[in-house]
C-alpha cells in the first residue's frame, strides 16, 4: 500500500459481514466502541491483515489509525443499514448468507486439515507421480508456407541436400524464420494438433516426408531432439506438493459428504 489506506477498500464485503450483527458480539479486548458496540482487537487485526502487502509487514501507526477510522465508519453504516431494513432485502440477505457460508466453509476446511494433517510420507509419492506425468519436451524447426505446392518443393530441395535453416530464412512466413525456423524447446500440448502429431512421429534428425497442414498454413518440420523434462528438486517444491495433497484430501472429504447427503437438484 502507499502512504494512505484507500478510504473504502474492502468496504462492501466487510459491510456485509458487519451486517450480520444479530449474533452475539465477540468477546475480547476492544480498540473502539461505536454507540456502545465494541470493535474488538481481533476484528481490527483481521482487517489490518488485509492491507498488508506481505505477512509480517507492519502498518505504520498513522495507517492503523486510518484503518480504525474506516472500521468505525463501517460500523456506523452497518447500524444505519440495519435500521433502514436493508438486511431484509432478499438480494442483500442472499449476499449475507453466501458471505457467512464462505467464512464458515473456509474455517471448517482448515479445521478438517488440522485434524487430518498431511504427513511427509505422503508427499514423496505425490511428487513422483507428478514428475512421471510431466510431458516430454521436443526441439524442432519448421518452415511455414501458404500452399502445399510450395511446401512440396521445399521438401524436394531438402531431400537434395539443401540446408534447412537457410531455406527457412528464405521461404518461411513464420517469425521463427530469423532463427532458421528454430522453435526451441516445447511440449506437444503447446502446439496445434496436426503439428504435434507430426513431431511425435519423427525421430531426431528426421524431416516430415509430406507437408503438414494446420490453420496457419503448410509446415515442413524437422525434429532436432527430444528429452525427458528436468523436474525441480523435491525440497524446492515440497510446500507446493503439500498444498496439492491437501486439495486432494479436501476433495475426497467433500465427495464423502455428498455420498451421505440428500441432494435434489432443481435446475
Backbone as numpy.savetxt, mean C-alpha at the origin, in Angstrom:
# Nx Ny Nz CAx CAy CAz Cx Cy Cz
5.00 18.84 10.59 4.17 20.02 10.59 5.04 21.26 10.59
4.48 22.42 10.21 5.26 23.65 10.19 5.18 24.29 11.57
5.28 25.62 11.64 5.32 26.28 12.93 3.97 26.26 13.64
2.88 26.17 12.87 1.57 26.19 13.49 0.81 24.92 13.13
-0.09 24.54 14.02 -0.96 23.40 13.77 -2.14 23.88 12.94
-2.47 23.17 11.87 -3.60 23.54 11.03 -4.85 23.67 11.89
-5.57 24.75 11.73 -6.64 25.11 12.64 -7.67 24.03 12.85
-8.10 23.40 11.77 -9.14 22.38 11.95 -8.77 21.07 11.25
-7.48 20.77 11.16 -7.08 19.47 10.62 -7.64 18.39 11.52
-8.16 17.36 10.91 -8.74 16.22 11.63 -9.99 16.61 12.42
-10.54 17.80 12.16 -11.68 18.27 12.96 -12.90 17.37 12.81
-13.26 17.04 11.56 -14.50 16.29 11.33 -14.48 14.92 11.96
-13.43 14.06 11.69 -13.47 12.74 12.33 -13.44 12.80 13.84
-12.69 13.73 14.41 -12.65 13.82 15.86 -13.97 14.34 16.41
-14.62 15.23 15.66 -15.92 15.72 16.09 -16.94 14.61 16.12
-16.85 13.71 15.13 -17.77 12.58 15.11 -17.62 11.73 16.37
-16.36 11.50 16.74 -16.13 10.69 17.94 -16.53 11.45 19.20
-16.26 12.75 19.17 -16.62 13.55 20.35 -18.12 13.57 20.54
-18.87 13.47 19.45 -20.32 13.51 19.54 -20.90 12.26 20.17
-20.06 11.23 20.32 -20.54 10.02 21.02 -20.45 10.28 22.52
-20.80 11.44 22.93 -20.58 11.87 24.31 -21.57 11.33 25.31
-22.47 10.48 24.89 -23.44 9.96 25.85 -22.84 8.88 26.72
-21.64 8.36 26.31 -20.94 7.38 27.13 -20.31 8.10 28.31
-19.96 7.35 29.35 -19.35 7.95 30.53 -18.03 8.58 30.16
-17.72 9.73 30.71 -16.46 10.41 30.42 -15.30 9.59 30.94
-14.17 9.51 30.17 -13.02 8.74 30.62 -12.47 9.29 31.92
-12.02 8.39 32.77 -11.46 8.80 34.06 -9.98 9.01 33.89
-9.45 10.09 34.44 -8.02 10.33 34.36 -7.71 11.79 34.54
-6.41 12.11 34.58 -5.98 13.48 34.73 -6.49 14.32 33.56
-7.02 15.49 33.83 -7.55 16.33 32.77 -6.58 17.47 32.45
-6.64 17.92 31.19 -5.81 19.05 30.77 -6.66 20.31 30.63
-7.98 20.15 30.65 -8.90 21.29 30.57 -10.31 20.79 30.87
-11.18 21.71 31.23 -12.59 21.39 31.34 -13.37 22.39 30.51
-14.43 21.91 29.88 -15.26 22.76 29.03 -16.70 22.61 29.51
-17.24 23.65 30.07 -18.59 23.59 30.64 -18.74 22.42 31.61
-17.68 22.22 32.40 -17.70 21.18 33.42 -17.30 19.80 32.93
-17.10 19.63 31.62 -16.71 18.32 31.07 -15.20 18.30 30.83
-14.51 17.26 31.32 -13.05 17.24 31.20 -12.57 16.79 29.82
-11.44 17.35 29.42 -10.66 16.79 28.32 -9.48 16.11 28.99
-9.42 14.81 28.96 -8.41 14.07 29.71 -7.05 14.14 29.03
-6.03 13.91 29.83 -4.66 13.92 29.30 -4.48 12.81 28.26
-5.15 11.66 28.49 -5.01 10.56 27.53 -5.64 10.94 26.18
-6.77 11.66 26.22 -7.38 12.13 24.97 -6.46 13.14 24.29
-5.91 14.03 25.09 -5.01 15.05 24.55 -3.78 14.41 23.91
-3.16 13.44 24.60 -1.96 12.77 24.08 -2.27 12.03 22.79
-3.44 11.40 22.72 -3.83 10.69 21.51 -3.97 11.65 20.34
-4.57 12.80 20.60 -4.76 13.79 19.55 -3.44 14.41 19.12
-2.55 14.70 20.09 -1.23 15.25 19.78 -0.46 14.31 18.86
-0.59 13.00 19.12 0.14 12.01 18.32 -0.20 12.10 16.84
-1.41 12.56 16.52 -1.82 12.67 15.13 -1.08 13.77 14.39
-0.52 14.72 15.13 0.18 15.83 14.52 1.68 15.61 14.42
2.18 14.61 15.08 3.62 14.38 15.08 4.06 13.73 13.79
5.14 14.23 13.21 5.63 13.70 11.94 6.08 12.25 12.06
6.73 11.93 13.16 7.22 10.58 13.37 7.21 10.28 14.86
7.15 8.97 15.19 7.11 8.60 16.61 8.29 9.19 17.38
8.00 9.67 18.57 9.06 10.20 19.42 9.36 11.67 19.19
8.80 12.26 18.14 9.06 13.68 17.88 8.06 14.52 18.68
8.57 15.37 19.52 7.73 16.15 20.42 7.29 17.46 19.78
6.05 17.86 20.05 5.59 19.18 19.64 6.15 20.21 20.62
6.27 21.43 20.15 6.69 22.51 21.05 5.53 22.84 21.99
5.84 23.57 23.04 4.80 23.97 23.98 3.74 24.83 23.29
4.20 25.69 22.38 3.26 26.54 21.64 2.31 25.69 20.80
2.88 24.66 20.15 2.05 23.79 19.31 1.07 22.99 20.17
1.52 22.53 21.33 0.61 21.81 22.23 -0.54 22.71 22.68
-0.23 23.95 22.92 -1.27 24.90 23.31 -2.28 25.08 22.18
-1.80 25.12 20.94 -2.70 25.24 19.79 -3.60 24.01 19.67
-3.01 22.84 19.91 -3.79 21.61 19.85 -4.87 21.61 20.93
-4.51 22.04 22.13 -5.48 22.09 23.22 -6.62 23.06 22.89
-6.27 24.22 22.32 -7.30 25.17 21.91 -8.24 24.54 20.87
-7.67 23.75 20.01 -8.46 23.08 18.98 -9.42 22.06 19.61
-8.91 21.32 20.58 -9.76 20.35 21.27 -10.89 21.04 22.03
-10.58 22.16 22.62 -11.62 22.92 23.33 -12.69 23.39 22.35
-12.26 23.88 21.19 -13.22 24.31 20.16 -14.07 23.14 19.70
-13.45 21.98 19.58 -14.19 20.80 19.16 -15.22 20.38 20.20
-14.82 20.47 21.47 -15.74 20.11 22.55 -16.96 21.03 22.54
-16.69 22.32 22.35 -17.79 23.28 22.29 -18.69 23.02 21.08
-18.07 22.74 19.94 -18.85 22.47 18.73 -19.66 21.20 18.88
-19.08 20.18 19.55 -19.80 18.92 19.76 -21.02 19.14 20.67
-20.84 19.93 21.71 -21.96 20.21 22.62 -23.08 20.94 21.89
-22.68 21.94 21.08 -23.68 22.69 20.32 -24.41 21.79 19.34
-23.66 20.87 18.71 -24.27 19.96 17.75 -25.26 19.01 18.44
-24.90 18.53 19.62 -25.79 17.66 20.39 -27.09 18.39 20.74
-26.94 19.64 21.20 -28.12 20.42 21.56 -29.02 20.67 20.35
-28.40 20.79 19.18 -29.16 21.04 17.95 -29.77 19.76 17.38
-29.49 18.64 18.03 -30.05 17.36 17.58 -29.37 16.77 16.36
-28.14 17.23 16.08 -27.42 16.74 14.91 -27.22 15.23 14.95
-26.95 14.69 16.13 -26.67 13.26 16.25 -27.88 12.39 15.88
-29.07 13.00 15.86 -30.27 12.24 15.51 -30.47 12.13 14.00
-29.73 12.93 13.25 -29.82 12.85 11.79 -29.32 11.47 11.35
-30.08 10.75 10.53 -29.69 9.38 10.12 -28.30 9.31 9.50
-27.94 10.28 8.66 -26.63 10.25 8.02 -25.52 10.42 9.05
-25.73 11.32 10.01 -24.74 11.53 11.07 -24.66 10.29 11.97
-25.81 9.72 12.28 -25.83 8.52 13.11 -25.06 7.38 12.45
-25.20 7.26 11.14 -24.46 6.22 10.41 -22.96 6.46 10.50
-22.54 7.72 10.34 -21.11 8.04 10.42 -20.57 7.76 11.82
-21.36 8.11 12.83 -20.94 7.85 14.20 -20.79 6.35 14.45
-21.74 5.57 13.95 -21.70 4.12 14.14 -20.47 3.52 13.47
-20.18 4.00 12.26 -19.01 3.48 11.54 -17.70 3.91 12.21
-17.68 5.16 12.69 -16.48 5.64 13.39 -16.22 4.81 14.65
-17.28 4.54 15.41 -17.14 3.73 16.62 -16.70 2.32 16.26
-17.31 1.76 15.22 -16.95 0.40 14.79 -15.47 0.33 14.43
-14.98 1.34 13.72 -13.59 1.35 13.29 -12.64 1.34 14.49
-12.95 2.16 15.50 -12.11 2.22 16.69 -12.15 0.91 17.46
-13.35 0.36 17.63 -13.50 -0.88 18.39 -12.83 -2.05 17.67
-13.01 -2.12 16.36 -12.39 -3.20 15.58 -10.88 -3.13 15.68
-10.33 -1.93 15.51 -8.88 -1.77 15.59 -8.35 -2.24 16.94
-9.01 -1.83 18.01 -8.58 -2.23 19.35 -8.76 -3.73 19.56
-9.86 -4.27 19.03 -10.13 -5.70 19.19 -9.11 -6.57 18.46
-8.73 -6.16 17.24 -7.75 -6.94 16.49 -6.36 -6.86 17.13
-6.03 -5.70 17.67 -4.75 -5.57 18.37 -4.73 -6.48 19.60
-5.85 -6.52 20.31 -5.94 -7.38 21.50 -5.81 -8.85 21.11
-6.42 -9.22 19.99 -6.34 -10.61 19.54 -4.89 -10.99 19.25
-4.15 -10.09 18.58 -2.75 -10.39 18.28 -1.91 -10.45 19.55
-2.26 -9.64 20.54 -1.53 -9.70 21.81 -1.76 -11.04 22.50
-2.97 -11.57 22.35 -3.30 -12.85 22.98 -2.86 -14.04 22.12
-2.64 -13.82 20.84 -2.19 -14.87 19.93 -0.98 -14.35 19.14
0.12 -14.10 19.83 1.27 -13.47 19.18 1.95 -14.37 18.15
2.53 -13.72 17.15 3.32 -14.44 16.15 4.69 -14.72 16.75
5.15 -15.96 16.63 6.44 -16.34 17.19 7.52 -16.26 16.10
8.77 -16.15 16.54 9.89 -16.10 15.59 9.95 -17.37 14.74
9.52 -18.49 15.31 9.55 -19.76 14.58 8.63 -19.74 13.37
7.62 -18.86 13.37 6.68 -18.78 12.25 7.19 -17.88 11.12
8.18 -17.07 11.40 8.61 -16.08 10.43 9.47 -16.65 9.30
10.43 -17.52 9.65 11.35 -18.05 8.62 10.61 -18.85 7.54
9.67 -19.73 7.91 8.92 -20.44 6.86 8.16 -19.49 5.93
7.59 -18.43 6.49 6.88 -17.45 5.65 7.86 -16.73 4.74
9.02 -16.38 5.27 10.07 -15.73 4.46 10.48 -16.64 3.32
10.72 -17.92 3.63 11.14 -18.87 2.59 10.07 -19.02 1.52
8.80 -19.02 1.93 7.70 -19.14 0.97 7.63 -17.92 0.06
7.84 -16.74 0.64 7.82 -15.51 -0.16 8.99 -15.46 -1.14
10.14 -15.92 -0.70 11.32 -15.95 -1.57 11.09 -16.92 -2.73
10.52 -18.07 -2.42 10.25 -19.08 -3.46 9.26 -18.56 -4.50
8.39 -17.67 -4.08 7.36 -17.14 -4.98 7.85 -15.95 -5.81
9.05 -15.46 -5.52 9.57 -14.31 -6.27 9.79 -14.72 -7.73
9.32 -13.91 -8.68 9.43 -14.27 -10.10 10.86 -14.18 -10.63
11.15 -15.01 -11.61 12.45 -14.97 -12.28 12.61 -13.66 -13.02
13.84 -13.19 -13.16 14.12 -11.93 -13.83 14.79 -12.19 -15.18
14.47 -11.33 -16.14 14.96 -11.48 -17.51 15.61 -10.19 -17.99
16.63 -10.36 -18.82 17.31 -9.23 -19.45 17.21 -9.43 -20.95
16.56 -8.51 -21.64 16.33 -8.68 -23.08 16.50 -7.36 -23.82
16.61 -7.50 -25.15 16.59 -6.37 -26.07 15.43 -6.57 -27.03
14.98 -5.48 -27.61 13.97 -5.65 -28.66 14.06 -4.52 -29.68
13.50 -4.80 -30.85 13.36 -3.81 -31.90 11.88 -3.73 -32.21
11.31 -2.55 -32.12 9.87 -2.36 -32.32 9.62 -1.57 -33.60
8.79 -2.14 -34.47 8.44 -1.48 -35.73 6.92 -1.53 -35.92
6.43 -0.81 -36.93 4.99 -0.69 -37.12 4.35 -1.84 -37.89
5.12 -2.54 -38.73 4.47 -3.59 -39.53 5.31 -4.86 -39.57
4.64 -5.96 -39.87 5.27 -7.29 -39.86 6.36 -7.41 -40.93
6.12 -6.81 -42.08 7.11 -6.93 -43.16 8.45 -6.33 -42.72
8.42 -5.20 -42.05 9.65 -4.58 -41.57 10.33 -5.47 -40.54
9.52 -6.08 -39.65 10.08 -6.97 -38.63 10.69 -8.21 -39.27
10.03 -8.77 -40.27 10.57 -9.94 -40.98 11.91 -9.60 -41.62
12.01 -8.42 -42.20 13.26 -8.02 -42.86 14.39 -7.90 -41.84
14.07 -7.41 -40.66 15.08 -7.28 -39.60 15.58 -8.66 -39.16
14.66 -9.62 -39.05 15.05 -10.97 -38.64 15.97 -11.57 -39.69
15.69 -11.33 -40.97 16.56 -11.83 -42.06 17.96 -11.23 -41.90
18.05 -9.94 -41.60 19.34 -9.29 -41.42 20.09 -9.88 -40.22
19.36 -10.13 -39.15 19.99 -10.71 -37.95 20.52 -12.11 -38.23
19.73 -12.88 -38.96 20.17 -14.24 -39.32 21.39 -14.21 -40.22
21.55 -13.10 -40.90 22.72 -12.94 -41.78 23.93 -12.39 -41.06
23.80 -12.16 -39.74 24.95 -11.71 -38.96 24.95 -10.25 -38.57
23.85 -9.54 -38.84 23.79 -8.12 -38.47 23.81 -7.96 -36.96
24.33 -6.81 -36.50 24.41 -6.53 -35.07 23.05 -6.06 -34.55
22.54 -6.73 -33.50 21.20 -6.43 -32.97 21.13 -4.98 -32.46
22.11 -4.58 -31.67 22.08 -3.24 -31.08 22.12 -2.16 -32.16
22.92 -2.39 -33.20 23.02 -1.40 -34.28 21.70 -1.29 -35.03
21.06 -2.45 -35.31 19.77 -2.42 -36.00 18.70 -1.74 -35.14
18.76 -1.98 -33.85 17.78 -1.35 -32.95 17.89 0.17 -33.03
19.11 0.68 -33.03 19.31 2.13 -33.11 18.79 2.69 -34.43
18.93 1.88 -35.50 18.53 2.35 -36.83 17.03 2.18 -37.11
16.45 1.09 -36.61 15.10 0.72 -37.04 14.00 0.88 -35.98
14.33 0.73 -34.71 13.30 0.68 -33.67 12.65 2.04 -33.44
11.34 2.00 -33.15 10.62 3.23 -32.81 10.49 3.41 -31.30
10.99 2.44 -30.55 10.89 2.50 -29.09 12.02 3.35 -28.53
11.77 3.97 -27.37 12.80 4.81 -26.74 14.05 4.03 -26.36
13.92 2.70 -26.24 15.08 1.87 -25.88 16.10 1.81 -27.01
15.76 2.34 -28.18 16.67 2.29 -29.33 18.01 2.93 -29.03
18.00 3.99 -28.19 19.24 4.69 -27.87 20.23 3.79 -27.15
19.71 2.78 -26.47 20.57 1.82 -25.78 20.67 0.51 -26.53
20.45 0.55 -27.82 20.54 -0.66 -28.62 19.39 -1.62 -28.36
18.25 -1.07 -27.95 17.07 -1.91 -27.67 17.09 -2.55 -26.30
18.07 -2.20 -25.48 18.23 -2.84 -24.16 17.11 -2.42 -23.22
16.39 -3.42 -22.69 15.29 -3.18 -21.75 15.71 -3.37 -20.30
16.95 -3.76 -20.08 17.40 -3.99 -18.71 16.76 -5.24 -18.12
16.81 -5.34 -16.79 16.21 -6.48 -16.11 14.74 -6.20 -15.80
13.92 -7.21 -15.96 12.49 -7.07 -15.69 11.90 -8.43 -15.35
10.70 -8.41 -14.79 9.95 -9.64 -14.56 8.82 -9.71 -15.58
8.35 -10.91 -15.87 7.37 -11.10 -16.94 6.07 -10.34 -16.70
5.71 -10.18 -15.43 4.44 -9.51 -15.13 4.44 -8.02 -15.47
5.62 -7.47 -15.77 5.70 -6.05 -16.12 5.57 -5.83 -17.63
5.50 -6.92 -18.39 5.41 -6.83 -19.84 4.04 -7.29 -20.33
3.64 -6.80 -21.51 2.38 -7.28 -22.10 2.53 -8.76 -22.41
1.41 -9.48 -22.39 1.45 -10.95 -22.46 2.17 -11.50 -23.70
1.89 -11.00 -24.92 2.60 -11.57 -26.08 4.12 -11.44 -25.95
4.57 -10.31 -25.42 6.00 -10.09 -25.23 6.55 -11.05 -24.18
5.85 -11.15 -23.04 6.30 -12.03 -21.95 6.34 -13.48 -22.40
5.32 -13.92 -23.13 5.28 -15.30 -23.61 6.45 -15.60 -24.53
6.82 -14.63 -25.35 7.94 -14.83 -26.27 9.26 -14.90 -25.51
9.43 -14.04 -24.53 10.67 -14.00 -23.75 10.90 -15.32 -23.03
9.85 -15.84 -22.38 10.01 -17.05 -21.57 10.30 -18.27 -22.45
9.99 -18.19 -23.74 10.24 -19.32 -24.65 11.67 -19.35 -25.18
12.42 -18.28 -24.94 13.78 -18.17 -25.49 14.84 -18.66 -24.51
15.94 -19.10 -25.07 17.13 -19.40 -24.31 18.06 -18.19 -24.41
18.94 -17.97 -23.42 19.86 -16.83 -23.50 20.63 -16.84 -24.83
20.64 -15.69 -25.48 21.32 -15.55 -26.76 20.42 -15.77 -27.96
19.23 -16.30 -27.74 18.30 -16.56 -28.84 17.47 -15.32 -29.17
17.08 -15.24 -30.47 16.19 -14.19 -30.96 14.93 -14.85 -31.48
13.79 -14.18 -31.33 12.54 -14.75 -31.82 12.64 -15.06 -33.31
12.19 -16.26 -33.68 12.27 -16.68 -35.08 11.26 -15.93 -35.94
10.20 -15.45 -35.34 9.17 -14.69 -36.05 8.82 -13.46 -35.23
8.33 -12.40 -35.88 7.95 -11.19 -35.14 6.83 -11.47 -34.14
6.83 -10.72 -33.06 5.81 -10.85 -32.02 4.94 -9.60 -32.03
3.63 -9.79 -32.17 2.73 -8.64 -32.24 2.14 -8.32 -30.88
2.10 -7.03 -30.55 1.41 -6.53 -29.35 0.67 -5.27 -29.75
0.02 -4.65 -28.79 -0.70 -3.42 -29.10 0.23 -2.27 -29.47
1.53 -2.45 -29.24 2.49 -1.40 -29.55 3.07 -1.52 -30.96
2.93 -2.69 -31.55 3.49 -2.91 -32.88 4.07 -4.31 -32.99
5.13 -4.45 -33.79 5.78 -5.75 -34.01 7.17 -5.74 -33.39
7.42 -6.76 -32.56 8.69 -6.85 -31.83 9.58 -7.94 -32.39
10.88 -7.63 -32.44 11.90 -8.65 -32.62 12.66 -8.66 -31.30
12.69 -9.82 -30.63 13.18 -9.88 -29.25 14.39 -10.80 -29.15
15.38 -10.35 -28.41 16.53 -11.21 -28.08 16.67 -11.28 -26.57
16.74 -12.51 -26.04 16.97 -12.72 -24.62 18.47 -12.74 -24.36
18.93 -11.84 -23.52 20.35 -11.80 -23.18 20.69 -12.81 -22.10
19.90 -12.78 -21.01 20.14 -13.70 -19.89 18.95 -13.67 -18.95
18.92 -14.63 -18.04 17.89 -14.64 -17.00 18.54 -15.09 -15.70
17.86 -14.79 -14.61 18.43 -15.12 -13.30 17.34 -15.27 -12.26
17.67 -16.01 -11.23 16.79 -16.07 -10.07 16.93 -14.75 -9.32
15.85 -14.24 -8.73 15.95 -12.96 -8.02 16.83 -13.06 -6.79
17.44 -11.94 -6.42 18.26 -11.90 -5.21 17.40 -11.36 -4.06
16.94 -12.23 -3.17 16.05 -11.78 -2.09 16.81 -11.00 -1.03
16.12 -10.10 -0.34 16.77 -9.41 0.78 17.04 -10.40 1.91
18.03 -10.09 2.72 18.35 -10.95 3.86 17.16 -11.00 4.83
16.99 -12.15 5.47 15.86 -12.34 6.38 15.78 -11.24 7.44
16.92 -10.90 8.04 16.93 -9.91 9.12 16.50 -8.54 8.62
16.75 -8.26 7.34 16.39 -6.95 6.79 14.87 -6.79 6.66
14.18 -7.89 6.45 12.73 -7.81 6.21 11.92 -8.53 7.29
12.57 -8.85 8.39 11.90 -9.62 9.45 10.62 -8.94 9.93
10.67 -7.62 10.12 9.48 -6.90 10.60 8.36 -6.95 9.58
8.70 -6.83 8.29 7.69 -6.89 7.24 7.08 -8.28 7.15
7.91 -9.31 7.35 7.40 -10.68 7.34 6.45 -10.88 8.52
6.81 -10.32 9.67 5.95 -10.44 10.84 4.59 -9.80 10.57
4.60 -8.63 9.94 3.34 -7.96 9.61 2.50 -8.82 8.67
3.14 -9.45 7.71 2.43 -10.31 6.76 1.80 -11.51 7.49
2.55 -12.14 8.39 2.03 -13.28 9.14 0.87 -12.84 10.03
1.01 -11.66 10.63 -0.08 -11.14 11.46 -1.35 -10.91 10.64
-1.19 -10.37 9.45 -2.35 -10.14 8.58 -3.04 -11.46 8.23
-2.25 -12.46 7.93 -2.82 -13.78 7.62 -3.53 -14.36 8.84
-2.95 -14.15 10.02 -3.58 -14.66 11.24 -4.92 -13.98 11.47
-4.96 -12.66 11.25 -6.21 -11.93 11.42 -7.25 -12.35 10.37
-6.79 -12.61 9.16 -7.72 -13.05 8.12 -8.34 -14.39 8.48
-7.52 -15.29 9.01 -8.03 -16.59 9.46 -9.03 -16.42 10.60
-8.70 -15.52 11.51 -9.59 -15.23 12.65 -10.94 -14.71 12.16
-10.92 -13.79 11.20 -12.16 -13.23 10.67 -12.98 -14.29 9.93
-12.30 -15.17 9.22 -13.00 -16.25 8.51 -13.67 -17.20 9.50
-13.01 -17.44 10.62 -13.61 -18.29 11.66 -14.85 -17.63 12.27
-14.77 -16.31 12.45 -15.93 -15.59 12.97 -17.11 -15.71 12.01
-16.83 -15.65 10.72 -17.90 -15.75 9.72 -18.57 -17.13 9.77
-17.77 -18.15 10.02 -18.31 -19.51 10.02 -19.33 -19.72 11.14
-19.16 -19.01 12.23 -20.06 -19.21 13.37 -21.14 -18.12 13.45
-21.14 -17.21 12.48 -22.11 -16.10 12.50 -23.29 -16.41 11.58
-24.42 -15.82 11.89 -25.58 -15.91 11.03 -25.62 -14.65 10.17
-25.34 -14.80 8.89 -25.21 -13.65 7.98 -26.25 -13.76 6.88
-26.97 -12.69 6.66 -27.96 -12.64 5.58 -27.68 -11.40 4.73
-27.17 -11.60 3.53 -26.92 -10.49 2.62 -28.20 -10.14 1.88
-28.48 -8.84 1.78 -29.73 -8.41 1.14 -29.50 -7.53 -0.09
-28.24 -7.40 -0.48 -27.93 -6.69 -1.72 -26.92 -7.50 -2.52
